[in-house]
């Protein structure tokens, strides 16, 4: 749900601002949300407390986003070949 919220929230924001959505450029935020979700599921599997799961997931997402902005991390972008 976090990935869907991040992606579609960002797409709606960019479309209303008349810009190309960040998800179609080389952004990391959907991947950061996916990593946070995986951390949450992993900790849930290990039966850690709910509060610890939530805080750890939030920290992972914020840390990945902060580092991606700070160090200009981007995912590889490979446009579709023209036909």
N, C-alpha and C positions, 0 to 999 in steps of 0.2 A: 504494500500500500504506500510506503514511503517513496518508493521509486516512481510509482504512478503519479502521486501527488507532486513530487518535485518536477517531473518531466512535463506534465500537462499544465501545472501552475506556471512554469516558466514559458511554455509555448503560448499560453493565453496572454501572459504579460507582454511578451515580445510582439505578438500579433497585434495587440491593442496599441502598442507603441510604434507600429509600422516598421518593425525591424525583423531581420532574419532570426528565427529562434536559435538560442545558444545550443540547443541539443543537436542542431544541424551543422553546427561548427564544432570545433575541437574542445568541447567542455568536458569536465570530469564529474559534474555534480550528480548525474544519474548513477555513475559507477560508485561514487562515495555513498550514496543511499543504499545501493546494493550491498556494499561492504558492511555498512552498519546493520542491515538486515541479516546478513550472514553471521555477524558477531552475535546478534541477539539470538538467532536460532541455535548457534553453537553453545552459548551459555545456557540456553533453555534446556538443551539436550544434557548438559552437565548438571542440571538442576541447581543452578545458582539462584539466589533470591531475585524477585522481580525488580526490586529497586536497583540492584547491581546491574542487571541486564539492561535496563533502560539507560542508566547513566553511562555504562560502557559503550552502548550503541551510539548515543549522542556524541560522546567524546570522539569516537572513531570517525563519524561523519564530519564533525567540525574540524578535526585535525587534518583529514584528507583534503577538505575544501580549503582550509587555511594554507596548507603546504602547496596545493596546486596553484593558488593565486600568488603566493609569495615567490615560488620558484618557477612560475610559468609552465607548469606541467600541462600537457595536453595529450589526448588520445590520438593515435594515428588516424588520419582522415584519408580515406581512399574513395574519391568520387567514382560514381558509376561510369564506365566507358561509354562514350557516345556511340550510338549505333548508326 
